[in-house]
Structures are given as C-alpha cells and as structure tokens.
Amino acid sequence: MTSTIATPARRGLAATGAAALLTAVAATALAATLARAAGVHFQIPAGGETIPTAGFAVVTAFFSAVGIAVAAGYRRWSTRPADRFLWTAVSLAALSLIPPVLSGAAGGTVVALVALHLVPAAVMIPALTYCLSGAASRPASPE
C-alpha cells in the first residue's frame, strides 16, 4: 500500500489555489452585483434567459478549480510549469472572451460579461503562476 504525502510544494499550490479561488469567486460575484446595480440585465438573446448572480460565482468556482488542476498537472509533469501554465491560462482566458462577444446580447451586457471573464483571470493566473515559479517557496534574498 502506498501513501500520498502532502509535500510543502503541493500544500503551497493547494493553499494558494484555494485562497485565489475564494478571492476570484468573491470578486466576480461583487462585480456582477455592481454591474446589475448599474443596470446591466445579463439577458442572453438565445433563449431570453437572464444569468443569475449566483451563476457567476458557481461558474467561476468551477473553472478556477479546473485551473488549479491544470497548474497541479504542470507542476507534476512539466520542467517549466510556470511558463506552461501562464501561456495556457492566458490563451484560454482570451478564448473565453469570444462567446460573450458573439452572444448577440446588448452592448452593456457584452462589456460586463467580458469584464467578468477578466476579473477571475486577473486573480487566478498571477497567483498560480507565482506559486508555480517557485518564488513563493524561496526565502527572500537579503539586500
């Protein structure tokens, strides 16, 4: 029987990922609430449904967890995990901006949806990239 030992690097990524996920969810929910208060309806023409504020939080949590899993995979199997993760995450974040633009929603909704894709990306990508770079586990150099 083998046991899995949580190394400091694994705990560091898990802790950083969890903190970043919670921050991203809170920031996205807050941004969606503020956009709704500013008059954005988040109504998508295909089906005419309105996206609920809680929906933003759930989707942000899910895809942030996917990002943490991708980061863990790169940490395990890549010789340059921070570089690989950064390129992958930025590319996927850029691709995620296409559906809101093509949705046919009102201009305010499109702008808000694009912003709501960038908010969690701005939290998750730097946090996980920094953690993967190894800088988070190195002692500070004396000056």
N, CA, C and O of each residue as an XYZ file, in Angstrom:
572
protein
N       0.851     -1.174      0.000
C       0.000      0.000      0.000
C       0.892      1.231      0.000
O       1.835      1.325      0.786
N       0.595      2.160     -0.872
C       1.363      3.392     -0.926
C       0.567      4.511     -0.293
O      -0.663      4.526     -0.316
N       1.302      5.437      0.267
C       0.623      6.575      0.857
C       1.045      7.835      0.118
O       2.157      7.931     -0.402
N       0.152      8.776      0.084
C       0.447     10.043     -0.555
C       0.812     11.039      0.534
O       0.045     11.276      1.467
N       1.984     11.609      0.398
C       2.444     12.586      1.377
C       2.281     13.968      0.765
O       2.708     14.214     -0.363
N       1.673     14.848      1.506
C       1.488     16.212      1.029
C       2.779     16.981      1.268
O       3.085     17.365      2.396
N       3.528     17.200      0.201
C       4.773     17.951      0.315
C       4.456     19.427      0.462
O       3.347     19.858      0.145
N       5.435     20.221      0.948
C       5.188     21.664      1.069
C       4.776     22.295     -0.261
O       3.936     23.195     -0.286
N       5.365     21.827     -1.374
C       5.010     22.390     -2.681
C       3.557     22.108     -3.022
O       2.857     22.976     -3.543
N       3.102     20.891     -2.726
C       1.700     20.560     -3.001
C       0.765     21.345     -2.103
O      -0.256     21.860     -2.558
N       1.116     21.437     -0.813
C       0.292     22.218      0.113
C       0.277     23.673     -0.309
O      -0.756     24.335     -0.214
N       1.424     24.186     -0.780
C       1.505     25.573     -1.213
C       0.589     25.853     -2.385
O      -0.102     26.871     -2.406
N       0.577     24.959     -3.361
C      -0.295     25.139     -4.516
C      -1.751     25.003     -4.111
O      -2.598     25.770     -4.569
N      -2.048     24.042     -3.265
C      -3.435     23.851     -2.817
C      -3.922     25.057     -2.025
O      -5.032     25.541     -2.244
N      -3.093     25.541     -1.106
C      -3.487     26.690     -0.284
C      -3.605     27.955     -1.127
O      -4.565     28.713     -0.992
N      -2.630     28.174     -1.992
C      -2.677     29.344     -2.879
C      -3.882     29.252     -3.796
O      -4.601     30.232     -3.990
N      -4.102     28.071     -4.361
C      -5.237     27.877     -5.258
C      -6.569     28.102     -4.569
O      -7.465     28.738     -5.123
N      -6.698     27.574     -3.351
C      -7.952     27.743     -2.609
C      -8.198     29.210     -2.264
O      -9.318     29.705     -2.395
N      -7.151     29.900     -1.825
C      -7.304     31.321     -1.495
C      -7.633     32.140     -2.738
O      -8.480     33.032     -2.698
N      -6.960     31.830     -3.836
C      -7.229     32.553     -5.087
C      -8.644     32.253     -5.593
O      -9.331     33.147     -6.085
N      -9.076     30.994     -5.471
C     -10.428     30.620     -5.898
C     -11.474     31.411     -5.118
O     -12.395     31.980     -5.704
N     -11.327     31.444     -3.805
C     -12.302     32.179     -2.987
C     -12.286     33.668     -3.310
O     -13.337     34.308     -3.355
N     -11.105     34.213     -3.532
C     -10.991     35.628     -3.889
C     -11.632     35.892     -5.251
O     -12.353     36.875     -5.424
N     -11.368     35.014     -6.209
C     -11.931     35.176     -7.551
C     -13.458     35.090     -7.528
O     -14.142     35.871     -8.190
N     -13.980     34.140     -6.764
C     -15.438     33.992     -6.658
C     -16.056     35.242     -6.033
O     -17.055     35.760     -6.531
N     -15.463     35.720     -4.950
C     -15.992     36.911     -4.278
C     -15.898     38.141     -5.185
O     -16.844     38.923     -5.274
N     -14.764     38.308     -5.851
C     -14.590     39.472     -6.732
C     -15.553     39.428     -7.920
O     -16.103     40.455     -8.317
N     -15.749     38.246     -8.478
C     -16.656     38.115     -9.621
C     -18.104     38.347     -9.201
O     -18.852     39.033     -9.899
N     -18.497     37.785     -8.078
C     -19.865     37.997     -7.579
C     -20.101     39.475     -7.274
O     -21.164     40.016     -7.578
N     -19.111     40.120     -6.676
C     -19.231     41.555     -6.386
C     -19.333     42.359     -7.674
O     -20.169     43.256     -7.781
N     -18.491     42.045     -8.648
C     -18.531     42.763     -9.927
C     -19.866     42.547    -10.634
O     -20.415     43.487    -11.211
N     -20.391     41.335    -10.600
C     -21.692     41.059    -11.218
C     -22.807     41.817    -10.508
O     -23.717     42.341    -11.151
N     -22.735     41.874     -9.187
C     -23.734     42.610     -8.414
C     -23.679     44.101     -8.735
O     -24.714     44.745     -8.904
N     -22.481     44.639     -8.817
C     -22.323     46.063     -9.158
C     -22.800     46.347    -10.580
O     -23.432     47.374    -10.828
N     -22.503     45.453    -11.508
C     -22.970     45.640    -12.887
C     -24.495     45.605    -12.943
O     -25.118     46.415    -13.630
N     -25.085     44.668    -12.221
C     -26.548     44.576    -12.192
C     -27.140     45.845    -11.581
O     -28.152     46.351    -12.066
N     -26.514     46.365    -10.517
C     -26.987     47.600     -9.888
C     -26.848     48.796    -10.833
O     -27.603     49.764    -10.743
N     -25.868     48.713    -11.743
C     -25.663     49.791    -12.714
C     -26.605     49.667    -13.913
O     -26.575     50.505    -14.814
N     -27.440     48.626    -13.926
C     -28.433     48.498    -14.978
C     -28.171     47.431    -16.024
O     -28.912     47.336    -17.002
N     -27.130     46.625    -15.839
C     -26.867     45.533    -16.779
C     -27.825     44.391    -16.447
O     -27.930     43.981    -15.291
N     -28.523     43.880    -17.463
C     -29.549     42.861    -17.221
C     -29.068     41.431    -17.398
O     -29.742     40.499    -16.960
N     -27.923     41.238    -18.025
C     -27.363     39.908    -18.273
C     -28.360     38.980    -18.956
O     -28.423     37.787    -18.660
N     -29.134     39.547    -19.871
C     -30.085     38.732    -20.628
C     -29.445     38.328    -21.950
O     -28.973     39.166    -22.719
N     -29.443     37.030    -22.187
C     -28.852     36.471    -23.402
C     -29.980     36.196    -24.390
O     -30.946     35.516    -24.046
N     -29.871     36.725    -25.638
C     -30.954     36.573    -26.612
C     -31.332     35.123    -26.923
O     -32.512     34.822    -27.101
N     -30.357     34.228    -26.990
C     -30.664     32.829    -27.278
C     -31.382     32.229    -26.070
O     -30.739     31.822    -25.102
N     -32.688     32.176    -26.125
C     -33.480     31.634    -25.030
C     -34.057     32.712    -24.138
O     -34.994     32.447    -23.385
N     -33.525     33.915    -24.203
C     -34.047     35.034    -23.433
C     -33.879     34.921    -21.935
O     -34.551     35.627    -21.183
N     -32.989     34.039    -21.485
C     -32.808     33.865    -20.044
C     -31.837     34.894    -19.492
O     -30.945     35.374    -20.191
N     -32.032     35.217    -18.227
C     -31.140     36.130    -17.530
C     -30.196     35.316    -16.659
O     -30.624     34.398    -15.959
N     -28.921     35.650    -16.703
C     -27.928     34.933    -15.898
C     -28.037     35.421    -14.452
O     -27.905     36.618    -14.198
N     -28.276     34.512    -13.499
C     -28.359     34.933    -12.088
C     -26.965     35.232    -11.539
O     -25.971     34.683    -12.015
N     -26.901     36.097    -10.544
C     -25.619     36.463     -9.942
C     -24.914     35.240     -9.357
O     -23.695     35.114     -9.472
N     -25.662     34.354     -8.739
C     -25.055     33.143     -8.173
C     -24.435     32.274     -9.265
O     -23.470     31.551     -9.014
N     -24.988     32.345    -10.471
C     -24.434     31.581    -11.585
C     -23.002     31.982    -11.894
O     -22.177     31.138    -12.248
N     -22.706     33.269    -11.761
C     -21.340     33.730    -11.996
C     -20.388     33.131    -10.964
O     -19.274     32.728    -11.299
N     -20.828     33.077     -9.719
C     -19.987     32.534     -8.654
C     -19.723     31.045     -8.873
O     -18.592     30.588     -8.705
N     -20.740     30.296     -9.240
C     -20.594     28.850     -9.439
C     -19.662     28.555    -10.610
O     -18.775     27.709    -10.501
N     -19.859     29.244    -11.718
C     -19.021     29.009    -12.898
C     -17.578     29.442    -12.615
O     -16.633     28.779    -13.044
N     -17.415     30.536    -11.904
C     -16.067     30.985    -11.536
C     -15.380     29.947    -10.657
O     -14.207     29.641    -10.870
N     -16.084     29.404     -9.680
C     -15.504     28.390     -8.795
C     -15.106     27.145     -9.592
O     -14.027     26.587     -9.391
N     -15.979     26.723    -10.489
C     -15.685     25.516    -11.273
C     -14.440     25.693    -12.133
O     -13.527     24.868    -12.092
N     -14.405     26.774    -12.911
C     -13.270     26.949    -13.815
C     -11.996     27.352    -13.079
O     -10.898     27.113    -13.582
N     -12.116     27.945    -11.919
C     -10.931     28.199    -11.095
C     -10.368     26.877    -10.583
O      -9.151     26.699    -10.529
N     -11.245     25.956    -10.208
C     -10.798     24.628     -9.773
C     -10.123     23.886    -10.928
O      -9.131     23.186    -10.728
N     -10.662     24.043    -12.125
C     -10.014     23.448    -13.307
C      -8.620     24.043    -13.475
O      -7.667     23.322    -13.772
N      -8.499     25.347    -13.288
C      -7.196     26.000    -13.382
C      -6.211     25.469    -12.354
O      -5.031     25.294    -12.656
N      -6.684     25.215    -11.150
C      -5.820     24.651    -10.107
C      -5.362     23.250    -10.510
O      -4.202     22.892    -10.307
N      -6.264     22.466    -11.075
C      -5.909     21.118    -11.524
C      -4.882     21.171    -12.655
O      -3.944     20.375    -12.679
N      -5.054     22.098    -13.582
C      -4.085     22.261    -14.675
C      -2.725     22.663    -14.102
O      -1.692     22.141    -14.521
N      -2.728     23.590    -13.144
C      -1.475     24.018    -12.508
C      -0.800     22.836    -11.820
O       0.417     22.674    -11.911
N      -1.582     22.018    -11.140
C      -1.022     20.845    -10.459
C      -0.426     19.870    -11.468
O       0.629     19.282    -11.228
N      -1.103     19.705    -12.587
C      -0.575     18.836    -13.640
C       0.738     19.356    -14.198
O       1.683     18.592    -14.393
N       0.797     20.635    -14.450
C       2.050     21.216    -14.944
C       3.156     21.113    -13.896
O       4.309     20.847    -14.238
N       2.818     21.321    -12.635
C       3.831     21.201    -11.581
C       4.391     19.779    -11.557
O       5.586     19.574    -11.345
N       3.524     18.820    -11.773
C       3.947     17.407    -11.703
C       4.720     16.964    -12.934
O       5.716     16.251    -12.808
N       4.274     17.381    -14.148
C       4.815     16.796    -15.365
C       5.607     17.732    -16.262
O       6.097     17.295    -17.304
N       5.749     18.971    -15.911
C       6.470     19.901    -16.775
C       7.783     20.331    -16.135
O       7.884     20.449    -14.914
N       8.781     20.563    -16.972
C      10.047     21.082    -16.459
C       9.974     22.602    -16.264
O      10.791     23.174    -15.543
N       9.010     23.244    -16.897
C       8.806     24.693    -16.751
C       7.332     24.964    -16.470
O       6.637     25.527    -17.316
N       6.845     24.570    -15.290
C       5.404     24.649    -15.023
C       4.835     26.070    -15.058
O       3.726     26.267    -15.555
N       5.557     27.050    -14.548
C       5.024     28.424    -14.514
C       4.840     28.963    -15.927
O       3.809     29.560    -16.238
N       5.840     28.753    -16.783
C       5.741     29.229    -18.170
C       4.597     28.548    -18.912
O       3.809     29.201    -19.597
N       4.517     27.242    -18.770
C       3.461     26.488    -19.470
C       2.070     26.895    -18.974
O       1.147     27.092    -19.765
N       1.941     27.016    -17.655
C       0.650     27.398    -17.101
C       0.259     28.794    -17.563
O      -0.887     29.019    -17.954
N       1.190     29.725    -17.523
C       0.889     31.098    -17.923
C       0.389     31.158    -19.356
O      -0.630     31.791    -19.633
N       1.093     30.505    -20.264
C       0.656     30.517    -21.671
C      -0.703     29.849    -21.848
O      -1.554     30.353    -22.582
N      -0.906     28.728    -21.184
C      -2.189     28.025    -21.293
C      -3.322     28.869    -20.730
O      -4.360     29.024    -21.373
N      -3.132     29.414    -19.535
C      -4.192     30.170    -18.874
C      -4.537     31.450    -19.627
O      -5.713     31.782    -19.773
N      -3.537     32.162    -20.102
C      -3.799     33.399    -20.851
C      -4.506     33.073    -22.160
O      -5.430     33.780    -22.562
N      -4.082     32.023    -22.814
C      -4.736     31.622    -24.070
C      -6.199     31.243    -23.842
O      -7.077     31.656    -24.600
N      -6.453     30.466    -22.808
C      -7.831     30.064    -22.510
C      -8.675     31.253    -22.069
O      -9.855     31.340    -22.412
N      -8.078     32.168    -21.312
C      -8.815     33.370    -20.906
C      -9.181     34.203    -22.132
O     -10.293     34.724    -22.224
N      -8.254     34.326    -23.061
C      -8.541     35.074    -24.297
C      -9.644     34.394    -25.101
O     -10.537     35.064    -25.619
N      -9.586     33.078    -25.207
C     -10.634     32.349    -25.928
C     -11.995     32.480    -25.247
O     -13.029     32.461    -25.914
N     -11.996     32.611    -23.927
C     -13.264     32.721    -23.200
C     -13.976     34.042    -23.471
O     -15.154     34.187    -23.142
N     -13.284     34.997    -24.060
C     -13.905     36.282    -24.370
C     -14.728     36.232    -25.658
O     -15.519     37.137    -25.921
N     -14.551     35.201    -26.447
C     -15.260     35.108    -27.723
C     -16.766     34.897    -27.544
O     -17.537     35.627    -28.168
N     -17.233     33.939    -26.728
C     -18.683     33.734    -26.607
C     -19.478     34.974    -26.192
O     -20.534     35.219    -26.776
N     -19.027     35.771    -25.215
C     -19.809     36.966    -24.889
C     -19.938     37.927    -26.078
O     -20.991     38.527    -26.294
N     -18.864     38.059    -26.833
C     -18.888     38.969    -27.977
C     -19.839     38.456    -29.047
O     -20.510     39.249    -29.708
N     -19.906     37.153    -29.227
C     -20.767     36.559    -30.256
C     -22.182     36.276    -29.767
O     -23.011     35.804    -30.545
N     -22.479     36.549    -28.506
C     -23.763     36.174    -27.916
C     -24.949     36.928    -28.491
O     -26.077     36.438    -28.436
N     -24.716     38.100    -29.035
C     -25.823     38.904    -29.537
C     -26.541     39.679    -28.451
O     -27.600     40.259    -28.692
N     -25.970     39.693    -27.258
C     -26.573     40.419    -26.141
C     -26.368     41.921    -26.331
O     -25.615     42.351    -27.204
N     -27.038     42.697    -25.514
C     -26.902     44.148    -25.550
C     -25.460     44.536    -25.233
O     -24.733     43.787    -24.580
N     -25.062     45.703    -25.698
C     -23.684     46.153    -25.536
C     -23.211     46.169    -24.099
O     -22.096     45.737    -23.806
N     -24.047     46.663    -23.198
C     -23.678     46.698    -21.783
C     -23.465     45.320    -21.203
O     -22.572     45.106    -20.383
N     -24.295     44.387    -21.637
C     -24.164     43.008    -21.166
C     -22.868     42.396    -21.680
O     -22.170     41.703    -20.941
N     -22.547     42.651    -22.944
C     -21.316     42.104    -23.525
C     -20.096     42.654    -22.785
O     -19.195     41.898    -22.421
N     -20.070     43.953    -22.568
C     -18.935     44.566    -21.863
C     -18.820     43.990    -20.453
O     -17.722     43.670    -19.999
N     -19.941     43.860    -19.768
C     -19.921     43.312    -18.409
C     -19.470     41.854    -18.411
O     -18.696     41.449    -17.544
N     -19.941     41.067    -19.366
C     -19.531     39.660    -19.427
C     -18.042     39.525    -19.709
O     -17.373     38.673    -19.123
N     -17.521     40.353    -20.598
C     -16.081     40.327    -20.875
C     -15.321     40.683    -19.601
O     -14.346     40.018    -19.254
N     -15.759     41.721    -18.908
C     -15.106     42.116    -17.661
C     -15.187     40.996    -16.624
O     -14.240     40.767    -15.870
N     -16.323     40.305    -16.593
C     -16.499     39.225    -15.623
C     -15.681     37.977    -15.975
O     -15.522     37.087    -15.140
N     -15.164     37.909    -17.201
C     -14.203     36.859    -17.536
C     -12.799     37.290    -17.111
O     -11.978     36.459    -16.722
N     -12.535     38.575    -17.187
C     -11.195     39.073    -16.879
C     -10.936     39.170    -15.374
O      -9.794     39.043    -14.935
N     -11.988     39.394    -14.583
C     -11.807     39.532    -13.129
C     -11.197     38.264    -12.516
O     -10.159     38.358    -11.861
N     -11.796     37.091    -12.703
C     -11.173     35.907    -12.089
C      -9.828     35.559    -12.722
O      -8.941     35.036    -12.047
N      -9.674     35.846    -14.003
C      -8.381     35.597    -14.648
C      -7.298     36.457    -14.005
O      -6.167     36.008    -13.820
N      -7.650     37.691    -13.669
C      -6.689     38.604    -13.042
C      -6.309     38.162    -11.634
O      -5.266     38.564    -11.118
N      -7.137     37.350    -11.019
C      -6.831     36.826     -9.688
C      -6.089     35.493     -9.792
O      -5.030     35.317     -9.190
N      -6.647     34.563    -10.553
C      -6.124     33.199    -10.580
C      -4.783     33.072    -11.300
O      -3.875     32.412    -10.796
N      -4.648     33.683    -12.451
C      -3.442     33.473    -13.257
C      -2.182     33.948    -12.534
O      -1.225     33.180    -12.433
N      -2.145     35.183    -12.026
C      -0.918     35.590    -11.326
C      -0.633     34.766    -10.067
O       0.521     34.434     -9.794
N      -1.662     34.438     -9.311
C      -1.457     33.681     -8.072
C      -0.865     32.307     -8.353
O       0.108     31.902     -7.717
N      -1.452     31.596     -9.301
C      -0.967     30.247     -9.596
C       0.375     30.268    -10.313
O       1.222     29.410    -10.065
N       0.578     31.234    -11.193
C       1.864     31.336    -11.886
C       2.981     31.617    -10.887
O       4.053     31.019    -10.966
N       2.731     32.526     -9.951
C       3.726     32.842     -8.924
C       4.033     31.607     -8.090
O       5.194     31.328     -7.794
N       3.018     30.885     -7.719
C       3.216     29.683     -6.910
C       4.025     28.637     -7.684
O       4.897     27.980     -7.115
N       3.740     28.483     -8.969
C       4.461     27.515     -9.792
C       5.887     27.938    -10.087
O       6.739     27.097    -10.374
N       6.156     29.231    -10.018
C       7.502     29.715    -10.343
C       8.518     29.310     -9.294
O       9.724     29.359     -9.539
N       8.040     28.912     -8.135
C       8.936     28.531     -7.059
C       9.343     29.722     -6.206
O       9.971     29.551     -5.161
N       8.998     30.909     -6.635
C       9.355     32.112     -5.875
C       8.658     32.136     -4.531
O       9.177     32.688     -3.561
N       7.482     31.536     -4.479
C       6.723     31.540     -3.229
C       7.409     30.675     -2.168
O       7.223     30.913     -0.974
N       8.194     29.679     -2.577
C       8.819     28.786     -1.603
C      10.275     29.126     -1.336
O      10.895     28.518     -0.464
N      10.842     30.097     -2.074
C      12.228     30.504     -1.848
C      12.280     31.568     -0.760
O      11.397     32.422     -0.680
N      13.298     31.520      0.066
C      13.434     32.592      1.062
C      13.811     33.887      0.368
O      14.452     33.879     -0.683
N      13.413     34.983      0.958
C      13.738     36.292      0.397
C      15.243     36.499      0.476
O      15.881     36.144      1.467
N      15.796     37.074     -0.572
C      17.244     37.313     -0.584
C      17.554     38.583      0.217
O      16.830     39.575      0.124
N      18.624     38.542      0.995
C      18.975     39.735      1.768
C      19.454     40.849      0.852
O      20.099     40.599     -0.166
N      19.135     42.070      1.221
C      19.540     43.196      0.379
C      20.579     44.016      1.037
O      21.036     45.007      0.468
